[in-house]
Amino acid sequence: MTTTLLPSSAEALISRASEPEFAAWRRNIVRLGGCTNPIHLVGAATVFDTTTGAALLSYGSDVYGGRLLTACGNRRATVCPACSALYRADTYQLVRAGLVGGKNVTEAVSGYPRVFATLTAPGFGPVHTRRERDGRVRTCRPRRPGECCPHGRPAGCRTRHSADDPRLGEPLCPRCYDYAGAVLWHALAGRLWHRFGLELRREVGRQVGLSRSEFGEFARLSYAKVAEYQRRGLVHFHGVIRLDGPDGPDSCPPGWATVPLLADAVRAVVGRVRLAAPGADVVGPRELRFGTQVDVRPVTSYRPDAGERPASAAAVAGYIAKYATKGAETAGAVDGRIYRARDMVMLPVRAHVLRMIGTCWWLGGLPEFEPLGLRRWAHMLGYGGHFSTKSRRYSTTLTALRQARADHRAEQQRALLGMADLPTVTVGEWRYAGRGYSPEAALLAASVREGGVRHGT
């Protein structure tokens, strides 16, 4: 007779299943929906009737096998698929509410001037790229035969790259590529967007004969944006920009506020915004700006056919939400921070990404660039800004969406416990006690992820 040995984690799970507290232990993991790196809490809480002061229910972490687990909440899909899916859903609702209403936002916003704009990074040197026209792949970078860069490398590339070609995004000549400029642009891209917003307000006002201060008396600009990494390792911004009345979405914009006016203003400002980079004495002067490629589309309240140019509200919200859960790993970088220079030797990244990381480390060690925190953000190729942001009045907030979900779950729990009609308050004390899973818990969490069980079940 042949005996098949089970992996240690499976054996531990089978052993755990025979214990009396297995049901509570399993429930503690399953309700996280497959979170990959949960936070452990130790403590207790008591539910009181606010009218009589009587204690209705007490519970502690001992109910869950000594530890109460809570989801890590990480937004990145490569770190925690379960939590990032929830983050993506919340971002979708946030962006959509600013386009069609809902979540305490008036439905009138669906009739306000709105555009979906894409702002790209400038070029810091030619890179291998995949070009298509009319469904046909074109030559990467056609040049005359024998034409070379100053370092003797071919100035062009006549390859028709496939979508999975590892050369995509790599410079034709690494010595010609301006790595210092690329890293500094990344470090200051958030400030460049901020200046873009200020200049856009001025431009819209200028087109209708208003000063910046007068513009605020008639209208307000609101936006939600996300940063997406390109194959060449640089971000570009996708943003929904909306014109409201002076009090935000609850007030209608003036009659002169139109989609064509807003779109023209975006195009004009993108080419005008400039920012001087620090450290000119070290790496030479750099005037940072957005790329010349800018795409501005009106946002409609319907889903257009494939050949139409306007973007639907649902498609825009889905697009922004998708990239809100991604990071530099989409450009071939790494998830975690780099703490020592020697760690770069073993990084599983391509040559171009490694050079950007090395440039971050080199510049980050110089006093002139210390305020930029380049070493801290070396794993992000120098970009330390938020991946998804919004203006104050655009729509609801992620905090409000999470609170609404927590309140809904609390109401469900109160109903199950027969306390739905009682005024209550919960008083408790919890402290951090670690994170992660034991082998058998990790196996159970993996099965939950595969089964698509959601948080709170």
Salt bridges, closest charged atoms under 4 A:
GLU19 OE1 - ARG16 NH1 3.69
ASP90 OD1 - ARG405 NH1 2.95
GLU132 OE2 - ARG130 NE 3.10
ASP165 OD2 - HIS161 ND1 2.85
ASP165 OD2 - ARG167 NH2 3.07
GLU170 OE2 - ARG350 NH1 2.81
ASP178 OD1 - ARG286 NH2 2.74
GLU199 OE2 - ARG202 NH1 2.81
GLU203 OE2 - ARG206 NH2 2.63
GLU203 OE1 - ARG272 NH2 2.86
GLU228 OE1 - HIS236 NE2 2.90
GLU228 OE1 - HIS238 NE2 2.50
ASP244 OD1 - ARG242 NE 2.57
ASP264 OD1 - ARG267 NH1 3.54
GLU287 OE1 - ARG274 NE 3.41
ASP295 OD2 - ARG297 NE 2.88
ASP295 OD1 - ARG309 NH2 2.67
ASP335 OD1 - ARG76 NH1 3.94
ASP343 OD2 - ARG340 NH2 3.37
GLU411 OE2 - ARG414 NE 3.56
GLU440 OE2 - ARG16 NH2 3.21
